[in-house]
Amino acid sequence: MKLSHRWSRAAVRFDEENLVSCAGIVPVMALAERAGMSELVAQKVEITNAPIPSTGASPAGKVASIVAGMLAGADCIDDLDVIRHGGMKRLFTGVYAPSTLGSFLRSFTHGHALQLAAVLRAMLVSLAAKTPVLAGADQMTFVDIDSLLRRVYGTQKRGARFGPAKVGGYQLLLRGLSPLVVTISTRLAAPLVAAIRLRAGNAGSARGAARLLTQALNTAKAAGARAGRILVRGDSAYYAGTVVSAARRAGAMFSITVATNPSIQAAITAIAEDAWVAVRYPGSVEDPDTGELISDAEVAETGYTAFAGTRHVITARLVVRRVKDKNSENALFPIWRYHAFFTNTELSTVDADLAHRQHAIVETTFADLIDGPLAHLPSGQFDANAAWVVCTALAHNLLRAAGSLTSTFHAKARGATLRKHLVCVPARLARPQGRPVLHLPEHWPWAEAFTTLHTAASPPAA
């Protein structure tokens, strides 16, 4: 490929008012309107005590502008200006400047962020009813809870504290803010964010987990999941009576990693040697102790009573996986490392272990969010960042719903892939014979996918 000699000296002018760089916002925002996003925001979000009353006005249009900017790749408030270039104001009404949207976010309080979180849950239910974004939810639904630390550098950011983070396989303490996230997925559908809440960087992983999990489970059932066919998964930070009780009250099963303690060690020691069953993972998995990839292990199970002496006491299965220490593989008496989880599923021991390990799917959601609008927490105010986090989840779920309408591949594609294939498509606006037309690039590699999405998301003919 070589640049044409004629065009190597071409002049450059930014003066075309009929061009847009992200025409894919059109079908995705059409889908948002069909799912009732604006109506939900207008109903649930009411900002009446803003220092400057006008900053909290028109929340529906401003939330839509923020989400549209995030769909186009904005990861900070200034980047939201992407929705004002070229012909975007001809495609959309109510397009706001980044300064206006920043002031709007700063008018949020904790209560307003909770109102916006209610919009997120209602939107997920609506998207599940109008798209196959949660296909297979009536068969088996997986609800995964986890937290992450988003590093920040400004010492003036409210809520920024030193919390644990894993970087390059090492546990470090970094200054940041800690979103708690609950995702919903199925065997056919990629994870959606059912609930999300921003916390201070030093918040314990399980802080607020039971309440957020209850909200997510209610959302899952409203979106088509069936009680008794929902599996809640989490790591050892969520091995708590309140979390397990929240799952049981909702009629869900649970599979939670347990932290090692004398009681757990005694239960593992009591397992007979002939009870261990060899298991080979379909793909290598990461050892949580060493970070190395393993493909072979042994599993066994025993009964165990957890949370004795509390109102959350429950007896269920303790499934244990053991892996040989690499340095003792050839020794006469190998050294085993044990990893256990507490569950009440009816799966076989091997299948229960495989299902539990798939909790790692939540990391794909974290990767999508971090590679998108959660790359930054842009405001110095905590509640503004809390609202930004919820808008991030709204954009994530909309993008997932758009992918589910497009193809089997796009239903599970990475967020960056969906933006590249479906959203960031340049177009020229025209109106031949009075009917608006979007002229897109000839030989666009994903033209068929875009056309499928546009057709599916368009409002029905009057």
HELIX and SHEET records of a PDB file:
HELIX    1   1 ARG A    6  ARG A    9  5                                   4    
HELIX    2   2 ILE A   25  ARG A   34  1                                  10    
HELIX    3   3 MET A   37  LYS A   44  1                                   8    
HELIX    4   4 PRO A   53  GLY A   56  5                                   4    
HELIX    5   5 PRO A   59  LEU A   71  1                                  13    
HELIX    6   6 ASP A   78  ARG A   84  5                                   7    
HELIX    7   7 MET A   88  LEU A   91  1                                   4    
HELIX    8   8 PRO A   98  ARG A  106  1                                   9    
HELIX    9   9 HIS A  110  LYS A  130  1                                  21    
HELIX   10  10 ALA A  209  ALA A  222  1                                  14    
HELIX   11  11 SER A  236  TYR A  238  5                                   3    
HELIX   12  12 GLY A  241  ARG A  249  1                                   9    
HELIX   13  13 PRO A  262  THR A  269  1                                   8    
HELIX   14  14 GLU A  273  ALA A  275  5                                   3    
HELIX   15  15 LYS A  326  SER A  328  5                                   3    
HELIX   16  16 THR A  349  ARG A  357  1                                   9    
HELIX   17  17 GLN A  358  ILE A  361  5                                   4    
HELIX   18  18 VAL A  362  ILE A  370  1                                   9    
HELIX   19  19 PRO A  373  ALA A  375  5                                   3    
HELIX   20  20 PHE A  382  THR A  406  1                                  25    
HELIX   21  21 THR A  408  ALA A  411  1                                   4    
HELIX   22  22 GLY A  415  LEU A  418  1                                   4    
HELIX   23  23 ARG A  419  VAL A  423  3                                   5    
HELIX   24  24 PRO A  432  GLY A  434  5                                   3    
HELIX   25  25 ALA A  447  ALA A  457  1                                  11    
SHEET    1   A 3 LEU A  19  VAL A  20  0                                        
SHEET    2   A 3 ALA A 427  ALA A 430 -1                                        
SHEET    3   A 3 VAL A 437  HIS A 439 -1                                        
SHEET    1   B 9 ARG A 150  ARG A 151  0                                        
SHEET    2   B 9 TYR A 170  THR A 186 -1                                        
SHEET    3   B 9 THR A 141  SER A 147 -1                                        
SHEET    4   B 9 ILE A 230  GLY A 234  1                                        
SHEET    5   B 9 MET A 253  THR A 257  1                                        
SHEET    6   B 9 TRP A 336  THR A 343 -1                                        
SHEET    7   B 9 ILE A 314  LYS A 324 -1                                        
SHEET    8   B 9 LEU A 293  ALA A 306 -1                                        
SHEET    9   B 9 VAL A 277  GLU A 286 -1                                        
SHEET    1   C 3 ARG A 150  ARG A 151  0                                        
SHEET    2   C 3 TYR A 170  THR A 186 -1                                        
SHEET    3   C 3 ARG A 161  VAL A 167 -1                                        
SHEET    1   D 3 ARG A 150  ARG A 151  0                                        
SHEET    2   D 3 TYR A 170  THR A 186 -1                                        
SHEET    3   D 3 LEU A 192  ALA A 200 -1                                        
END                                                                             
